[in-house]
Amino acid sequence: MAVIAPTQVAPDVFCVGPRGRTQTNVYLVRGGASWVLVDAGWAQDAERIRWAVRSVLGAETLPSAILLTHVHPDHSGSARALASAWGCPILVHPAEIPIATGDFAAMTRYAGPMDHWLILPLMRAIGRSRREAILEQGSLGGSVRPLEPDGSIPGVDGWRWAHTPGHTPGHVAFVRARDRVVISGDALVTLRVNAVSGILWGSQGLSAPPWYTTWDRDATLVSIRAIADLEPSVLAGGHGRPLTGSDTASVISEFAAGA
């Protein structure tokens, strides 16, 4: 098993990644007395994530919750296995819960281009009973809970969630106000996911979410501008190397103005 040692990108914020061709990231975050995992990679990443958590927290301390920026398989894939192993809840925006629990109608309603071209036709072709079995296997079911409507995260001091829809209807970012650290998921990433150079060669640079897996491209632009308004000191995106330089806020502001 190839493992990636976590790197500290801000006080009490560790990045596990970037990993793979899409340079996917998972974050381990402390808020007060509790640690949480933000996003959960692909389904095959569970053991790598557990190793990374042990390397930071030791064998005796476990995350108190898994927070998901959104429910796509490269961000929620290991959530079910990890929640079961750690005995913790999975917290998502309420709009993500139908997809998290395998609601095929919701998947259809919030589909992106790739879903329309490939995923949904395949799911229909295999028949209802097989489709329902597959969806049940991937469901977050009994572990998933809605985030608090007031933006707070119980037990995680100093952090709040902000609704950043577009890539998915319930996409969120996680924000620490005191130093403006923003974990942005796919609302704003640092890998050029909309360019061949990014996917094939890992070219770094700010990017909107991948258009081919995005539900509402107009809404993504509003969310990018909302993130820029936070003036992040650190941008910890779902793909690519986190931005940590002194010019992070200005770089994001310039990108948002031209998006």
KENUFI-777834 format. One record per residue (C-alpha): residue number from 1; residue in three letters; chain; x, z, y. Coordinates in steps of 0.05 Angstrom, whole numbers. Layout:
// residues N
> pos/code/unit/x/z/y
> NUM/ALA/A/X/Z/Y
...
// end
This chain:
// residues 259
> pos/code/unit/x/z/y
> 1/MET/A/0/0/0
> 2/ALA/A/30/-22/66
> 3/VAL/A/20/32/119
> 4/ILE/A/27/34/194
> 5/ALA/A/51/97/227
> 6/PRO/A/5/118/283
> 7/THR/A/32/111/354
> 8/GLN/A/12/155/412
> 9/VAL/A/-17/113/468
> 10/ALA/A/-40/172/512
> 11/PRO/A/-41/248/504
> 12/ASP/A/-82/264/441
> 13/VAL/A/-97/190/429
> 14/PHE/A/-63/155/370
> 15/CYS/A/-70/82/351
> 16/VAL/A/-68/62/278
> 17/GLY/A/-50/-11/283
> 18/PRO/A/-50/-66/305
> 19/ARG/A/-58/-91/234
> 20/GLY/A/-68/-159/202
> 21/ARG/A/-77/-228/232
> 22/THR/A/-133/-203/278
> 23/GLN/A/-90/-142/298
> 24/THR/A/-146/-93/287
> 25/ASN/A/-140/-22/314
> 26/VAL/A/-167/46/294
> 27/TYR/A/-158/107/339
> 28/LEU/A/-150/181/325
> 29/VAL/A/-172/223/384
> 30/ARG/A/-172/297/400
> 31/GLY/A/-225/325/447
> 32/GLY/A/-218/401/454
> 33/ALA/A/-213/433/386
> 34/SER/A/-239/372/347
> 35/TRP/A/-209/307/324
> 36/VAL/A/-250/244/315
> 37/LEU/A/-236/175/287
> 38/VAL/A/-257/116/330
> 39/ASP/A/-273/56/288
> 40/ALA/A/-256/49/215
> 41/GLY/A/-225/-19/201
> 42/TRP/A/-242/-62/141
> 43/ALA/A/-269/-35/76
> 44/GLN/A/-201/-39/43
> 45/ASP/A/-168/2/98
> 46/ALA/A/-195/71/78
> 47/GLU/A/-133/97/43
> 48/ARG/A/-87/71/98
> 49/ILE/A/-130/107/150
> 50/ARG/A/-130/171/109
> 51/TRP/A/-54/168/104
> 52/ALA/A/-49/158/180
> 53/VAL/A/-95/216/193
> 54/ARG/A/-55/262/148
> 55/SER/A/9/240/182
> 56/VAL/A/-18/264/249
> 57/LEU/A/-62/323/230
> 58/GLY/A/-31/347/166
> 59/ALA/A/-68/358/101
> 60/GLU/A/-113/415/124
> 61/THR/A/-147/384/186
> 62/LEU/A/-200/330/182
> 63/PRO/A/-236/290/235
> 64/SER/A/-304/321/252
> 65/ALA/A/-337/253/262
> 66/ILE/A/-327/178/259
> 67/LEU/A/-347/143/324
> 68/LEU/A/-360/68/319
> 69/THR/A/-355/22/379
> 70/HIS/A/-400/-26/340
> 71/VAL/A/-421/-44/270
> 72/HIS/A/-380/-105/250
> 73/PRO/A/-343/-104/183
> 74/ASP/A/-273/-102/215
> 75/HIS/A/-292/-38/253
> 76/SER/A/-341/-3/207
> 77/GLY/A/-316/-26/138
> 78/SER/A/-285/40/116
> 79/ALA/A/-334/85/152
> 80/ARG/A/-377/101/92
> 81/ALA/A/-319/118/46
> 82/LEU/A/-285/161/99
> 83/ALA/A/-348/197/119
> 84/SER/A/-360/214/46
> 85/ALA/A/-288/238/36
> 86/TRP/A/-288/280/100
> 87/GLY/A/-360/304/98
> 88/CYS/A/-372/282/170
> 89/PRO/A/-425/240/206
> 90/ILE/A/-417/169/233
> 91/LEU/A/-441/164/305
> 92/VAL/A/-465/98/336
> 93/HIS/A/-509/74/392
> 94/PRO/A/-582/75/371
> 95/ALA/A/-586/-1/377
> 96/GLU/A/-533/-8/322
> 97/ILE/A/-570/34/271
> 98/PRO/A/-614/-21/242
> 99/ILE/A/-552/-63/228
> 100/ALA/A/-514/-3/202
> 101/THR/A/-570/10/152
> 102/GLY/A/-575/-61/126
> 103/ASP/A/-636/-86/163
> 104/PHE/A/-633/-161/151
> 105/ALA/A/-685/-175/206
> 106/ALA/A/-640/-140/256
> 107/MET/A/-580/-179/232
> 108/THR/A/-619/-243/244
> 109/ARG/A/-644/-221/313
> 110/TYR/A/-574/-202/338
> 111/ALA/A/-534/-256/303
> 112/GLY/A/-475/-291/334
> 113/PRO/A/-455/-364/325
> 114/MET/A/-416/-352/260
> 115/ASP/A/-475/-313/232
> 116/HIS/A/-521/-372/247
> 117/TRP/A/-473/-423/219
> 118/LEU/A/-448/-387/157
> 119/ILE/A/-469/-315/142
> 120/LEU/A/-545/-320/148
> 121/PRO/A/-551/-385/109
> 122/LEU/A/-510/-355/52
> 123/MET/A/-550/-291/53
> 124/ARG/A/-615/-330/49
> 125/ALA/A/-587/-375/-6
> 126/ILE/A/-571/-318/-54
> 127/GLY/A/-642/-293/-55
> 128/ARG/A/-677/-230/-31
> 129/SER/A/-660/-183/-89
> 130/ARG/A/-586/-199/-89
> 131/ARG/A/-583/-197/-13
> 132/GLU/A/-615/-129/-11
> 133/ALA/A/-566/-103/-62
> 134/ILE/A/-507/-127/-20
> 135/LEU/A/-536/-98/43
> 136/GLU/A/-549/-31/9
> 137/GLN/A/-477/-30/-17
> 138/GLY/A/-452/-37/54
> 139/SER/A/-503/8/87
> 140/LEU/A/-480/70/125
> 141/GLY/A/-546/101/105
> 142/GLY/A/-548/176/103
> 143/SER/A/-485/186/144
> 144/VAL/A/-503/149/207
> 145/ARG/A/-529/185/269
> 146/PRO/A/-546/163/340
> 147/LEU/A/-500/181/397
> 148/GLU/A/-530/229/448
> 149/PRO/A/-572/193/500
> 150/ASP/A/-537/229/558
> 151/GLY/A/-469/199/542
> 152/SER/A/-439/263/515
> 153/ILE/A/-404/269/448
> 154/PRO/A/-419/337/416
> 155/GLY/A/-356/376/399
> 156/VAL/A/-310/326/434
> 157/ASP/A/-293/355/503
> 158/GLY/A/-274/308/559
> 159/TRP/A/-299/244/527
> 160/ARG/A/-363/205/539
> 161/TRP/A/-391/140/514
> 162/ALA/A/-412/82/558
> 163/HIS/A/-458/26/536
> 164/THR/A/-420/-40/537
> 165/PRO/A/-468/-90/504
> 166/GLY/A/-458/-163/492
> 167/HIS/A/-413/-169/432
> 168/THR/A/-468/-130/396
> 169/PRO/A/-531/-99/427
> 170/GLY/A/-506/-27/418
> 171/HIS/A/-432/-36/431
> 172/VAL/A/-401/24/466
> 173/ALA/A/-335/43/497
> 174/PHE/A/-307/114/497
> 175/VAL/A/-279/141/562
> 176/ARG/A/-238/202/581
> 177/ALA/A/-252/214/654
> 178/ARG/A/-193/259/672
> 179/ASP/A/-141/205/661
> 180/ARG/A/-184/142/653
> 181/VAL/A/-166/126/581
> 182/VAL/A/-215/75/555
> 183/ILE/A/-225/56/482
> 184/SER/A/-260/-10/491
> 185/GLY/A/-273/-35/421
> 186/ASP/A/-286/-110/425
> 187/ALA/A/-318/-108/495
> 188/LEU/A/-248/-123/522
> 189/VAL/A/-188/-136/477
> 190/THR/A/-114/-150/487
> 191/LEU/A/-107/-204/434
> 192/ARG/A/-125/-275/454
> 193/VAL/A/-182/-278/403
> 194/ASN/A/-213/-340/436
> 195/ALA/A/-150/-381/431
> 196/VAL/A/-115/-411/371
> 197/SER/A/-50/-380/394
> 198/GLY/A/-80/-311/388
> 199/ILE/A/-108/-319/318
> 200/LEU/A/-49/-357/289
> 201/TRP/A/10/-326/325
> 202/GLY/A/-16/-261/354
> 203/SER/A/-11/-282/427
> 204/GLN/A/-25/-221/470
> 205/GLY/A/-69/-222/532
> 206/LEU/A/-135/-196/557
> 207/SER/A/-195/-230/526
> 208/ALA/A/-270/-225/523
> 209/PRO/A/-298/-212/454
> 210/PRO/A/-292/-269/404
> 211/TRP/A/-348/-317/424
> 212/TYR/A/-360/-338/352
> 213/THR/A/-382/-267/332
> 214/THR/A/-416/-248/398
> 215/TRP/A/-491/-238/407
> 216/ASP/A/-498/-246/483
> 217/ARG/A/-440/-277/521
> 218/ASP/A/-471/-265/589
> 219/ALA/A/-478/-191/575
> 220/THR/A/-405/-187/555
> 221/LEU/A/-384/-208/625
> 222/VAL/A/-425/-151/655
> 223/SER/A/-392/-102/607
> 224/ILE/A/-322/-127/623
> 225/ARG/A/-336/-116/697
> 226/ALA/A/-363/-46/682
> 227/ILE/A/-298/-30/645
> 228/ALA/A/-257/-56/703
> 229/ASP/A/-297/-10/750
> 230/LEU/A/-271/49/709
> 231/GLU/A/-200/32/732
> 232/PRO/A/-169/46/664
> 233/SER/A/-100/76/661
> 234/VAL/A/-98/58/587
> 235/LEU/A/-139/4/553
> 236/ALA/A/-143/15/478
> 237/GLY/A/-178/-46/452
> 238/GLY/A/-203/-63/383
> 239/HIS/A/-152/-119/374
> 240/GLY/A/-82/-126/401
> 241/ARG/A/-31/-77/430
> 242/PRO/A/-61/-25/478
> 243/LEU/A/-46/-33/552
> 244/THR/A/-10/28/579
> 245/GLY/A/29/4/639
> 246/SER/A/22/29/711
> 247/ASP/A/-12/-37/729
> 248/THR/A/-65/-33/675
> 249/ALA/A/-124/-23/723
> 250/SER/A/-103/-81/768
> 251/VAL/A/-91/-128/710
> 252/ILE/A/-161/-113/683
> 253/SER/A/-192/-120/752
> 254/GLU/A/-160/-188/761
> 255/PHE/A/-184/-211/693
> 256/ALA/A/-255/-186/705
> 257/ALA/A/-258/-222/772
> 258/GLY/A/-242/-288/738
> 259/ALA/A/-284/-278/676
// end
